[in-house]
Amino acid sequence: MNARAQYSGRVALWAGLAMGTFGAVMGLALTDAINAVTTLILMIVPAGLFFQTIRVAGMKAGCSSSGEAQRRYIKRVFVFASLYLVVIALQVSLLGDGEQSLAVRAGLSVMPGLAICGVFWAIGMLIVEETDEFIRMLIVRQTLIATGFALGFATIWGFLEAGEVVPHIPAYWFAVAFFGGQFIGAVSNRITHGSWGAL
């Protein structure tokens, strides 16, 4: 097996693991086999596998930027992902008995969403700070594809819900759809431009 085939195989392996675990968690959640908090915690696995896919894809020369903007992006995502984990742990430990005040429940419920908004902010800052125009174009393209995918998913699912074809899902799944769309955008970049980009 030549180096190119080995490289493609490694990317395909990590991509398959990311999509497989995402599908498994989503399937468990939609069949009510796991609750919402467990779903949020388990979604960290496919997210981590997605970033590993992009990291492996970027190992090939010319596939990604390794500049200062990319390093700052990775640090920011790490901070917000860590905050997300801490808040979810607090939710599990403090909200389980249902005896907390409305203010405490509201605060703990808003914080995971703010952590995810922090990841969105990190993506925006990467676009602003990236100096390589080609890499910036790939990031913007990938983000637009992810946004279109998430909005399309939300719209179609909403109409299916209205027609009582599918069950109701919590709105945070639309952010999950966005991150799934990031993967689709990365694959699209690779197919059309020969490079995964920086995410």
N, C-alpha and C positions, 0 to 999 in steps of 0.2 A: 504494500500500500504506500503510495507516494505521500509527500508532506501535505499537498493540497487536499487530498482525500481524507487524511487524518484530521486536518483542521476542520473541514466541513462536517465530519462525523462528530467531533467534539461539540461544535456549535449545535448540531441537530440533537445531540443527546441532552444538553442542558435545556434547549428550547422545548424538547418533548417532556422533560421532567417538569418544567415550569407550567406548561399548558395542562399536563396531566394532573398535577396537584391542584391547579386552579379549578379544573373541571370536577375533581373529586370533592373539594371543599364546597363548591357551589351546589353540587348534587346533594350533598349531605344537608346543606342549609335549606334548600328548596323542598326537601322531603321531611323537614322538621326533625331530622335525626340529631341535629345539634342546635343549640340555642344561638341567639345573636352574638353574645359575648364570645362564646367559643368560636364562632365563625370569624369574628374580627381577629381573634388571636391566631387562628390557623391560617388566615390570609397572609400572614407574614411569611409563611413558607414559600408559596409561589412567587411572592414579591422578591424574596431573597434569591430564588432560583432565576428569576428574570434578570436581576442585576448581574448575577454570575454569568448568565448567557451573554449579556452585553460585554462583560469584562473579557470573557474568552474570545468573543468575536473581535474585540479590539486588540488582541495580542498580535494579530497579523499586521505587518507594517502597513501604514497608510489607512487603516480602518477607523481610527479614532484619534481624537486630540488627547494629548497627555499633558496639556499646559496647566497654567495656574488656575484658569477658570474651571477646568474639569476637577482639579483637586478641591477647590472651594465648594463646588457642587456636591462632591462626594461627602465632604465633612458636614455640610448643611443637611443633606438627606440623612446621614447617620444620626445627627442631633435630633431631628424631628421624628425619625423612626424610634429612637430610644425614648423620647418623650411619649410617643404613642404607646409603647409597651408599658411604661410606668403608669400612665393614666388608665389603661385597660386593667392592669393589675389592681389599681386602686378601686376601680369600678367593681371588679369581682369581689374584693374583700369588704368594701364598705356598703355596696348597694344590695348585697344578697339578702339581707334581712328585711329590707323595705321600710326601715324605721327612720331613715334620714329625712331631714327637712327638704322642702321643695327647692330651696336655694342650693343646698348641697347636691341634690340629684341633678339639678340643672347645670351647675358648674362642672360636675364630673361627666355629664353627658356632652357638654359643649367642647371640652378639652380634647378628646380624640379627633373631633372634626377640625379643630384649630391646628392640631399637629399635621393632619393631612393637608390642610391649606398651606402649612409651612413647606411641604414638599412641592406644592404647586408654585409657591414663591421661589423656591430653589431652582426650579426649571426655568422660570422667567428670568432670574438673575443669570443663569447660565447663558441664556440667549443674549442678554445685554452684555455680559462680560467676555464672551468668546470672541477672540480676535481673528480666528481663521474663518474667512467668509464661507468657504465650502462647508465646513463643519457646522457653522451657524445655520446655513440654509438647510442642512439635513435635520438639525434639531427642530427648527421651525416647522419643517415639513412633517416630521414625526409627531410633533405636538398637535398640528392641525388634523392629522389623520386620527390621532387619539381622541381629540375633541369631537370630531365628526362621528366617530364610532360610539362614544359615550352618549352624545345627544340622540343619535339614531336609536341606540339601545333603549334609552329612557322613553323616547317617543313611542316606539313600537310596543314596548312592554306596557306602557300606560294605556294604549288603545286596546291591547289584548286583555288587560285587567278590566277595562270598562266593559268589554264584551264578555267578561267572566269566562275567558278561555284559559287564563293562567292565574296562579295565586298572587296575592299582593306580596311585594318584597320591600324591605326598608330602603329609603332613599340613598343610604350610603353605598348601595350596590352600584350606583351610577359612577361614583369615584373609582370603584373597583373596575368597572367597565373602561374607564379612562386609562387605567394602568394596563389593562389588557390591550387597549388600543395603542399604547406605546410600543408594545411588542409587535403588533401588526405594522405600525409605522416603521419600526426598525427593519423588519423583513422587507417591506416595500422599498425602503432606501437601498437595501442590499441588492434587490432585484433590479431596480431602475438605475441606480447610480454606482453600484459596485462597492458600496461602503455602508456599514451599519450606522454610522454616526457616532455620537458621543454618549448617548444615554444608555 
